[in-house]
Amino acid sequence: MAFDPEELVTLTNHGSMRLRSAVARAMTLPLGERKKATIVRNGKPATLRYERIKDLAAEWAKNLVPSA
């Protein structure tokens, strides 16, 4: 499932921001908070929990690395 990194979402306890920013911020939280992180969005799925956030971060990180 493709997610729009520019979609406006809410990172619980951190406010509204773009999805890419929410994922980046969630991944920089202390471990205990990171595992409880939830992103709320208007689309389906409506909530993204830590495991999906972690997967998105890894997926988008691959796209940032130029291939030789």
For each residue, the residues with C-beta under 8 A, 3 or more apart:
1:
2:
3: 7 19 56
4: 7 19
5: 18 19 20 60
6: 18 19 20
7: 3 4 18 19 41 42 43
8: 16 17 18 19
9: 16 17 18 19 22 39 40 41
10: 14 15 16 17 22 39 40 41
11: 14 15 17 22 25 26 37 38 39
12: 37 38 39 40
13:
14: 10 11 17 22 25
15: 10 11
16: 8 9 10
17: 8 9 10 11 14 21 22 25
18: 5 6 7 8 9 21 22
19: 3 4 5 6 7 8 9 22 23 39 41 56
20: 5 6 23 24 60
21: 17 18 24 25
22: 9 10 11 14 17 18 19 25 26 39 53
23: 19 20 26 27 39 53 56 57 60
24: 20 21 27 28 57
25: 11 14 17 21 22 28 29
26: 11 22 23 29 34 37 39 50 53 57
27: 23 24 34 53 54 57
28: 24 25
29: 25 26 33 34 37
30: 33 34
31: 34 35
32: 35 36
33: 29 30 36 37
34: 26 27 29 30 31 37 50
35: 31 32 50
36: 32 33 50
37: 11 12 26 29 33 34 49 50 53
38: 11 12 47 48 49 50
39: 9 10 11 12 19 22 23 26 47 48 53
40: 9 10 12 46 47
41: 7 9 10 19 45 46 47 48
42: 7 46
43: 7 46
44:
45: 41 48 52
46: 40 41 42 43
47: 38 39 40 41
48: 38 39 41 45 52 53 56
49: 37 38 52 53
50: 26 34 35 36 37 38 53 54
51: 54 55
52: 45 48 49 55 56
53: 22 23 26 27 37 39 48 49 50 56 57
54: 27 50 51 57 58
55: 51 52 58 59
56: 3 19 23 48 52 53 59 60
57: 23 24 26 27 53 54 60 61
58: 54 55 61 62
59: 55 56 62 63
60: 5 20 23 56 57 63 64
61: 57 58 64 65
62: 58 59 65
63: 59 60
64: 60 61
65: 61 62
66:
67:
68:
